[in-house]
Amino acid sequence: MDQDEEVRRVLDTIDALGADGDAEDRARRLTALLDEWPDAHARVRSMRQQAVKELHAEGMSYRKIGELLGVSFGRVRQIIDGETAGAKTRKAEPET
């Protein structure tokens, strides 16, 4: 199984939580997922940070790692340093 397929399976499982069963069951399952989400997200970030650190320790440049991950070399530095990207902001809609 390739990486993209593994990620797709995880996302499909999440989608199934919101699609299968009656509304009460879905609401409970999705609430449980959301309750666990912050810790799961932190674990995923930590695992990625470790993998990126390993790539860099093996001699891969920030720029090459960035190309591999589809992020800027500056973002690679942030990942290695444990900095989060923070919430993306949207421009405010003009009032009508």
N, C-alpha and C positions, 0 to 999 in steps of 0.2 A: 504494500500500500504506500503510495507516495504522500508527501507532506500535504499537498493540496487536498487530497482525498480525506486525510485524517481531520483536517480543519473543517472540511465540509460536513463530515459525520458529526462533529461536535455541534456545529451550527444547525444541522438538521434535527438533532436531538432537542436542542433548545426550541426550535420551531414546533416540534411535536408536543412539547409541554403546553403550548398555547392552542393546539389544534385538536387534540384527542380528549375525549371525555366530555362530561357536562360542564357547565360554567362553574359550578362549585368546585369540582375536582381541578379544573384548570386554574382557577383563582388560588387554590391552596398550593398547588405545585409551583406556580409562578411566584407566589409570595415566598415559598421556601427557597427558591433559586435566588431571588433578590436579597433575601436575608444572608445568604452565603456569598453573594457576588463580591462584596468588598475584599474578603479574605482570598477568594479565588483569584481575583484580579491582581492582588498584591503578589500572590504566589507565581502567577504567570509572568508578571513584570520581573520578579526576582530571578526566575529561571532564564528569561531572556537576557537579563543583565549578565548572569554568569556565563552564558554561551557566548555573548559578545566579548566579554573579558577574555575568554579562552581564545577566541579568534585573534584578538589583538596580541595576546601573549605569545601566540604561535607565529607572529610576525605579519599578520594581515593589517594593512593600513586602515585608518578611519575611513578614507575615501572608498577603498575596496569593500569594506564592510557595509558602508552606506549603499553602494551599488547593489550588493547582495540583498539587502533588506528593503531597498527602495526608499531610503531616507537620506537626508543630507549628512555629510561628514560631521557637521556640528551637532546634529541630533545623536549621532553615534557617540560622541564625547559625552553628551548629556546622559545617555543610557548607561555608559560605563561609570559615570559619576553618580548615578542613582537619581538624577533629576527627572521629574515627571514633566511632561509637555504641558500639563494644565488643561483646563477646559478651553475649548475653542469658542471664541465669541463671534456672534453674528452682528452685523450692522443693524442698528435699530431701524425699524420700518418708519417712514415718515408718517406723521399723523395726518389724517384726512379730515 
